[in-house]
Amino acid sequence: MEKKNYQKILDGVIEALPADSGRKLLLQSCCGPCSSYVIEYLSRYFDITLLYYNPNIRPAAEYDKRLETLHELLGKMPEGPLVKVIEPG
C-alpha cells in the first residue's frame, strides 16, 4: 500500500487555486487544540471562519469550556484576531 503525503497533496491543491486575496474558508471546530495547526497553516492562504459545532459534547458546561478554550487559543495566536468564530443558533 502506497503511503500518501497529505501535506504535499494539500500544498498542491492550494497552489492550484487562483491567486486571490479574498479566498475564504469555513472550518468546523469542536475545540481549540485540534484547530491550532490548521488555523496557523491555512490562515496564510484564506480568511478563516470557524464553525464551532458539535451537539454530542455533553454536558453543556463541557461545550462551553471547549468554546472558551478556543477563544483563549485564538487570543494567543498571531492569526487569532483574523479568525471569526460562529455558532449555529
C-alpha positions as CSV (number, residue, x, y, z in Angstrom):
1,M,0.0,0.0,0.0
2,E,1.4,3.4,-1.0
3,K,1.7,5.9,1.7
4,K,0.4,9.3,0.8
5,N,1.8,12.6,1.9
6,Y,-1.3,14.6,2.6
7,Q,0.7,17.7,3.3
8,K,2.1,17.7,-0.2
9,I,-1.3,17.0,-1.6
10,L,-2.8,19.9,0.3
11,D,0.1,22.2,-0.9
12,G,-0.7,21.2,-4.5
13,V,-4.4,21.9,-4.1
14,I,-3.6,25.4,-2.6
15,E,-1.1,26.1,-5.3
16,A,-3.6,25.3,-8.0
17,L,-6.1,27.8,-6.6
18,P,-6.4,31.2,-8.4
19,A,-4.3,33.9,-6.8
20,D,-6.9,35.9,-5.0
21,S,-6.5,37.8,-1.7
22,G,-10.3,37.3,-1.0
23,R,-10.2,33.5,-0.5
24,K,-12.5,32.4,2.3
25,L,-12.7,29.1,4.2
26,L,-15.2,27.7,6.6
27,L,-13.9,25.1,9.0
28,Q,-15.8,23.1,11.6
29,S,-14.2,23.1,15.1
30,C,-15.1,21.4,18.3
31,C,-12.2,22.6,20.4
32,G,-9.1,24.9,20.3
33,P,-6.2,22.4,20.4
34,C,-7.4,20.4,17.4
35,S,-7.8,23.6,15.4
36,S,-4.4,25.2,16.2
37,Y,-2.2,23.8,13.4
38,V,-5.0,24.1,10.8
39,I,-5.5,27.8,11.7
40,E,-1.8,28.5,11.7
41,Y,-1.2,26.8,8.4
42,L,-4.3,27.8,6.4
43,S,-4.5,31.4,7.6
44,R,-1.7,32.1,5.2
45,Y,-4.0,31.3,2.3
46,F,-7.5,32.0,3.4
47,D,-9.7,34.3,5.5
48,I,-10.9,31.7,8.1
49,T,-14.2,31.4,9.8
50,L,-14.6,28.6,12.4
51,L,-18.0,27.0,12.8
52,Y,-17.9,25.9,16.4
53,Y,-20.3,23.0,16.5
54,N,-20.7,19.5,18.0
55,P,-24.1,18.7,19.5
56,N,-22.5,15.5,21.0
57,I,-20.5,17.4,23.6
58,R,-22.2,16.9,26.9
59,P,-22.7,18.3,29.5
60,A,-23.3,21.9,28.4
61,A,-20.5,23.0,30.7
62,E,-18.0,20.9,28.6
63,Y,-19.3,22.5,25.4
64,D,-18.9,26.0,26.9
65,K,-15.4,25.1,28.3
66,R,-14.2,24.0,24.9
67,L,-15.6,27.2,23.3
68,E,-13.8,29.3,25.9
69,T,-10.6,27.4,25.3
70,L,-10.9,28.0,21.5
71,H,-11.3,31.8,22.2
72,E,-8.3,31.7,24.6
73,L,-6.2,30.0,21.9
74,L,-7.2,32.5,19.3
75,G,-6.2,35.3,21.7
76,K,-2.7,33.9,21.9
77,M,-2.2,33.2,18.2
78,P,-0.9,35.9,15.9
79,E,-3.5,34.8,13.4
80,G,-6.2,34.7,16.0
81,P,-7.7,38.2,15.6
82,L,-8.2,37.5,11.9
83,V,-10.3,34.3,12.6
84,K,-14.0,34.6,13.1
85,V,-15.9,32.1,15.2
86,I,-19.6,31.4,14.7
87,E,-22.0,29.1,16.4
88,P,-25.2,27.8,14.9
89,G,-28.2,29.4,16.6
